[in-house]
Amino acid sequence: MTQRNETVTGGVYAFVAYLLWGLFPLYFLALLPSGPWEIVAWRVLLSLVFCIVALTVTRGWAALARIVRQPRLLGWTAAAGVLIFVNWTVYLIGTLTGHVIEASLGYFINPIVTVLLGVLVLRERLRPAQWAAIGIALIAVVVIVVGYGHVPWIALALAFSFGLYGLAKNRVGSSVDAVSGLTLETAWLTPVAVAVLVWVSATSGITLAAYGPLHGVLLALAGIVTAIPLLLFAAATRRAPLSLVGLLQFLTPILQFITGAAILHEDMPLERWIGFGLVWVALVVLTVDSLRHARRARGVTDVAELA
């Protein structure tokens, strides 16, 4: 396959992954009256089942065994598991309690949080435009807090948990493939998921088989629905340039925002529009700077090759 075909294929994988993530609110709302804790527990357990099947079909058990023998990689997969559990739980609580727009804000500011983590954790040096984007995003959060009356905890928790999850995945790099990584992350979380289901059963009752066959099937699909976009995203990052993958990522929060505003009719007072507008300005600044930097880097590489 040529490089151009690889890029196109990777772009399609990324587009489908972000499209599926963007439609998640509609899927999870269809699972009501199941609560967020029960749903996230089923996501963990059924994702693990899906990964076990995938490892068997793709003969990936040998690769998983090599990872298990490396304590450093196991530690990072455990950290990634905790962070994705926090992310999934907060997202479900937000979605099922009428905060889809605030959840979309979390994924809008996630690229900015990722840049900020690069400075705080990896000691990266930022370009002026990146500092400007972070400053504008901070002003946006202040506007929302002052004007809307509360800290957007759901948005901030989603942005930082997913940003830290990306940092954990960065630490393992290509040493852990997508299926093995998700297998280990969900395996670490399995005792937590089982405990959650025991608690739900003792308090409100398990809903898997309590609301008819359609509801049961939709809830049983949680593992596949969780795993497929993650695997598509992993396949995309191996084929398409990060600049393309980064641009396509805005499809997810845009679809979530449209769902919250146009379909679910969540409130969007003026101060929230101003806050979102500032975040979008920050993202434009960050995206333009990233594209210009990538183009400049390619130009330097081309000159070096010619020399």
C-alpha positions in Angstrom: 0.0 0.0 0.0 1.4 3.4 -0.9 1.9 6.2 1.6 -1.0 8.1 0.2 -3.3 5.1 0.5 -2.0 4.6 4.1 -2.8 8.2 4.9 -6.3 8.0 3.4 -7.0 4.7 5.2 -5.8 6.2 8.5 -7.9 9.3 8.0 -11.0 7.1 7.4 -10.3 5.1 10.6 -9.9 8.3 12.6 -13.1 9.8 11.1 -15.1 6.7 12.0 -13.7 6.5 15.5 -14.4 10.2 16.2 -17.9 9.8 14.7 -18.7 6.9 17.0 -17.4 8.8 20.0 -19.5 11.8 18.9 -22.7 9.6 18.9 -22.0 8.1 22.3 -24.5 10.4 24.2 -27.4 9.0 22.1 -26.3 5.4 22.8 -25.8 5.9 26.5 -29.1 7.7 26.9 -30.8 4.8 25.2 -29.5 2.6 28.1 -31.6 4.4 30.7 -32.8 3.5 33.3 -29.5 1.8 33.8 -27.3 4.1 35.9 -23.8 5.4 35.1 -22.1 3.1 37.7 -23.7 -0.1 36.3 -23.0 1.0 32.7 -19.3 1.7 33.3 -18.9 -1.7 35.1 -20.4 -3.5 32.1 -18.2 -1.5 29.8 -15.1 -2.7 31.6 -16.2 -6.4 31.8 -17.6 -6.7 28.3 -14.6 -4.8 26.8 -12.3 -7.4 28.5 -14.4 -10.2 26.9 -14.2 -8.5 23.5 -10.4 -8.1 23.9 -10.0 -11.8 24.9 -11.8 -12.8 21.7 -9.8 -10.4 19.6 -6.5 -11.7 21.1 -7.5 -15.2 20.3 -8.6 -14.4 16.7 -5.4 -12.3 16.0 -3.1 -14.7 17.9 -2.0 -11.9 20.1 -1.4 -13.8 23.3 2.3 -14.0 22.8 2.6 -10.2 22.5 0.5 -9.9 25.7 2.8 -12.4 27.5 5.9 -10.3 26.6 4.2 -7.2 28.0 3.2 -9.0 31.3 6.9 -9.9 31.9 7.8 -6.1 32.0 6.8 -4.5 35.3 7.3 -0.9 33.9 4.7 -1.5 31.2 2.3 -3.2 33.6 2.5 -0.2 35.9 1.7 2.2 33.1 -1.2 0.1 31.9 -2.6 0.0 35.5 -2.3 3.8 35.6 -4.0 4.1 32.2 -6.8 1.8 33.4 -7.5 4.0 36.5 -7.6 7.1 34.4 -9.9 5.7 31.7 -12.2 4.4 34.4 -12.4 7.9 35.9 -13.0 9.3 32.4 -15.7 6.8 31.5 -17.5 7.3 34.9 -17.5 11.1 34.7 -18.6 11.1 31.1 -21.5 8.7 31.9 -22.6 10.8 35.0 -22.5 13.9 32.8 -24.4 12.4 29.9 -27.1 10.8 32.0 -27.7 13.8 34.2 -28.2 16.4 31.5 -24.7 17.7 31.0 -23.8 16.6 27.5 -22.8 20.2 26.5 -20.4 20.4 29.5 -19.0 17.0 28.5 -18.4 18.3 25.0 -16.5 21.3 26.5 -14.2 18.8 28.2 -13.2 17.3 24.8 -12.9 20.7 23.2 -10.3 21.8 25.8 -8.6 18.4 25.9 -6.0 19.4 23.2 -5.1 22.4 25.3 -4.8 20.4 28.5 -2.5 17.9 26.6 -0.2 20.8 25.6 -0.3 22.1 29.3 0.6 18.6 30.6 3.5 18.6 28.1 4.9 21.6 29.9 4.2 20.5 33.5 5.2 16.8 33.2 7.5 16.5 30.2 9.1 19.9 30.6 8.4 20.8 27.0 9.0 24.3 25.8 5.9 26.0 24.3 5.8 28.4 21.3 4.1 31.8 21.9 0.9 30.7 20.1 0.6 27.7 22.4 0.9 29.9 25.5 -1.8 32.2 23.9 -4.1 29.3 23.4 -3.7 28.2 27.0 -4.3 31.7 28.3 -7.5 32.1 26.2 -8.8 28.7 27.4 -8.2 29.8 31.0 -10.1 33.0 30.4 -12.9 30.9 28.9 -13.1 28.7 32.1 -13.2 31.9 34.3 -16.0 33.3 32.1 -18.1 30.1 32.5 -17.4 30.0 36.3 -18.3 33.6 36.9 -21.2 33.9 34.4 -22.7 30.4 34.8 -22.3 30.2 38.5 -20.3 27.0 39.0 -17.0 25.4 38.1 -17.4 23.1 35.0 -16.1 20.1 37.0 -17.4 17.5 34.5 -15.5 19.3 31.6 -12.3 19.7 33.6 -12.4 16.1 34.9 -12.9 14.7 31.4 -10.2 16.9 29.9 -7.5 16.1 32.5 -8.4 12.4 32.9 -8.2 11.9 29.2 -5.1 14.1 28.9 -3.3 12.1 31.6 -4.5 8.8 29.9 -2.9 10.0 26.7 0.3 10.7 28.7 0.3 7.2 30.2 -0.2 5.7 26.7 2.7 7.9 25.5 4.9 6.4 28.1 4.5 2.9 26.8 4.5 4.0 23.1 4.7 1.2 20.5 5.7 -1.3 23.2 2.1 -2.1 23.9 -0.3 -2.7 21.0 -3.9 -1.4 21.1 -5.6 -4.8 21.9 -3.1 -5.8 24.5 -3.2 -2.3 26.1 -7.0 -2.3 26.4 -6.9 -6.0 27.6 -4.6 -5.1 30.5 -6.4 -1.8 31.4 -9.7 -3.6 31.7 -8.2 -6.6 33.4 -6.8 -4.3 36.2 -10.3 -2.8 36.5 -12.2 -6.0 36.6 -12.2 -6.4 40.4 -13.5 -2.8 40.7 -16.2 -3.5 38.1 -17.3 -6.6 39.9 -17.5 -4.7 43.2 -19.5 -2.0 41.5 -22.0 -4.5 40.2 -22.3 -6.2 43.6 -23.0 -2.7 45.1 -25.6 -1.9 42.4 -27.3 -5.2 42.8 -27.6 -4.6 46.6 -28.9 -1.1 46.3 -30.9 -0.5 43.1 -30.7 -3.8 41.3 -29.0 -4.9 38.1 -30.9 -3.7 35.0 -29.3 -6.0 32.3 -32.3 -8.3 32.0 -34.9 -6.1 33.8 -36.2 -3.9 31.0 -36.9 -6.2 28.0 -34.7 -7.9 25.4 -33.8 -4.7 23.4 -32.5 -2.9 26.5 -30.5 -6.0 27.4 -29.0 -6.3 23.9 -28.0 -2.6 23.9 -26.4 -2.9 27.3 -24.6 -6.1 26.3 -23.1 -4.3 23.3 -21.3 -1.9 25.6 -18.0 -3.8 25.3 -18.0 -3.7 21.5 -19.2 -0.1 21.4 -16.3 0.8 23.8 -13.6 -1.2 22.1 -14.2 -0.6 18.4 -13.5 3.2 18.3 -10.4 2.7 20.5 -9.0 0.1 18.1 -9.9 2.3 15.1 -8.1 5.2 16.7 -5.0 3.1 17.4 -5.0 2.0 13.7 -5.4 5.5 12.5 -2.5 6.9 14.5 -0.2 4.2 12.9 -1.2 5.3 9.4 -2.2 9.0 9.2 -0.1 12.0 10.2 -0.9 13.3 13.7 -1.9 16.7 12.2 -4.7 15.0 10.3 -5.8 12.9 13.3 -5.6 16.0 15.5 -7.9 18.0 13.1 -10.4 15.2 12.9 -10.6 15.0 16.7 -12.9 18.0 16.9 -15.6 16.0 15.2 -16.4 14.3 18.5 -17.1 17.4 20.7 -18.9 19.1 17.8 -21.3 16.2 17.5 -21.7 16.0 21.3 -22.4 19.8 21.4 -25.0 19.5 18.7 -26.6 16.6 20.5 -26.8 18.6 23.7 -28.0 21.8 22.2 -30.2 20.8 19.3 -31.5 17.4 20.3 -31.6 17.4 24.1 -32.2 21.2 24.3 -29.8 21.8 27.2 -29.5 25.4 28.3 -27.0 27.7 26.5 -27.1 31.1 28.1 -25.1 34.0 26.8 -22.2 33.5 29.2 -21.8 29.9 28.1 -21.8 30.9 24.5 -19.0 33.4 25.3 -17.0 30.8 27.2 -17.4 28.2 24.4 -16.5 30.9 21.8 -13.3 31.7 23.6 -12.4 28.0 23.7 -13.0 27.7 20.0 -10.8 30.8 19.4 -8.1 29.1 21.5 -8.4 25.9 19.4 -8.1 27.8 16.1 -4.9 29.4 17.4 -3.5 26.1 18.6 -4.5 24.3 15.3 -3.1 27.0 13.0 0.2 27.0 15.0 0.4 23.2 14.9 -0.1 23.1 11.1 2.4 25.8 10.5 5.0 24.1 12.8 4.4 20.7 11.0 4.8 22.3 7.6 8.0 24.1 8.7 9.4 20.8 10.1 8.6 19.0 6.8 10.4 21.8 5.0 13.5 21.4 7.1 13.4 17.6 6.6 13.1 18.0 2.8 16.1 20.4 2.8 18.2 18.0 4.9 17.4 15.1 2.5 18.4 17.2 -0.5 21.6 18.2 1.1 
